[in-house]
Amino acid sequence: MKTWMTLLLLLFLAVVLGVWIALPWQGALVLTVLLALWLGLTRPGRRALSVAGVGISTLGQRLGSSAVIVVGIAGVVGVLVAMLAMAEGYAETLRKTGSLDTAIVLRGASAAEVMSGLDRDSIVQIAQTAGIARDAKGEPLASPETVVAANLPLKGGSADDEGSVQLRGVGAEVWAVRPQVRIVDGRRFTPGLRELIVGRGAARQFAGLVPGQPIRLGSQTWTVAGVFASGDALESEIWGDANVVAETYERGSSRNSVTVRLADANGFKPFKAALEANPQLKIDASTTLDYFSKQSEGTATVIRIIGIVVGTIMAIGAMFGALNTMFAAVAARAREIATLRAIGFAGLPVVVAILLETMLLALAGGVLGGALAWLLFNGYGASTMAAGSVGKLSFELHVTAGVLWQGLKWALAIGFIGGLFPAVRAATMPVTAALREL
């Protein structure tokens, strides 16, 4: 193939891939409809369809080489979908932790709860700010909370095999501020005592978190009073009385954050404006939805990047497999293709026919890889190492429709690249030279 043609093909490939990466599923559907109309209503399209039909009918005779493409692409898609599902599950767990009708207040310029600190005067003034919902007694629904890291033995490990869990000190207001939290086993902790309630995720990860069992946190012995569920990142935490936690970890009367329930779901802006108007407060406030969404961005992005890097490496191998297979298929059909061209078939139908064959194999690989990833990983439990504001976070992988679409796009891109160069070679090979090939 001439150098200038190779460069043009590479340029065309780069443009097509750039558009394809950004294409939503609706755009792909439109392209599919347009291709179907071209194949069915135009003379070149019908010729391409007839040539493709011959090639597709012989796939059974080339089962081994065809399987190389399908299995290779299925492997790429399976790994990619699993990694993207991990990132999606992690981000979704944190997004579900927040809402628009609750807000979290931290010390100014604090990126996370563990980096924040609020003194007693600030906590009192925050709770008295207009815009906070109140209970039946007229008390503000504001929960000052202490967040510390504690070490516990991991399930299935040795006595010295420990992990970090987030211990949150809360008060009586927390049940109204976070109504999604419910006790599923045992009871609530008793204020003033060294008792804990543990999230379901934490109970799955760490040993000894069973109602009635004593556990060791630092130099103190605590009793597990119950297990709670919330359906979000809070299930990865353990909770105790804020005063007892603060005393144990020598935090005094300070707290890391104050979480409040707003009187109005649209009342965050007035609430934040009232806080900022108080010259005695140096704080940052955001809705809990925004706060936890931002906490997920860094880790989720890292997981996605790792998935794309690993997927790219595997995709290169799959593309070479597709190239070799399709070049061999073109060589085996060289005389047939040359005969078609000699009787009047143009190069475009030949290119489209070979691409259709390759894309069909790629589609099969993409569907297979996506289906296996969904069966194996959707709902699969995982956890992170302790990091940032969320400690050791338990979550489930989510193989969503968007994730599956990303995997399918990769599969079709691999098939397009793997079939383009063999297709162009078949369409540009001199007829006389092709007729002489065995």
Secondary structure as UniProt FT lines:
FT   HELIX           3..22
FT   HELIX           25..41
FT   HELIX           43..57
FT   HELIX           59..62
FT   HELIX           63..97
FT   TURN            100..101
FT   STRAND          102..107
FT   TURN            108..109
FT   HELIX           113..115
FT   HELIX           120..127
FT   TURN            130..131
FT   TURN            136..137
FT   STRAND          142..154
FT   TURN            155..156
FT   TURN            159..160
FT   STRAND          162..170
FT   TURN            172..173
FT   HELIX           174..177
FT   TURN            179..180
FT   STRAND          182..186
FT   TURN            191..192
FT   STRAND          195..199
FT   HELIX           200..205
FT   TURN            207..208
FT   TURN            211..212
FT   STRAND          214..217
FT   TURN            218..219
FT   STRAND          220..229
FT   HELIX           233..236
FT   STRAND          237..241
FT   HELIX           242..248
FT   TURN            249..250
FT   TURN            252..253
FT   STRAND          257..262
FT   TURN            265..266
FT   HELIX           268..276
FT   TURN            279..280
FT   STRAND          283..287
FT   HELIX           288..332
FT   HELIX           334..342
FT   TURN            343..344
FT   HELIX           347..377
FT   TURN            378..379
FT   STRAND          381..383
FT   TURN            388..390
FT   STRAND          394..396
FT   HELIX           401..428
FT   HELIX           431..436
//
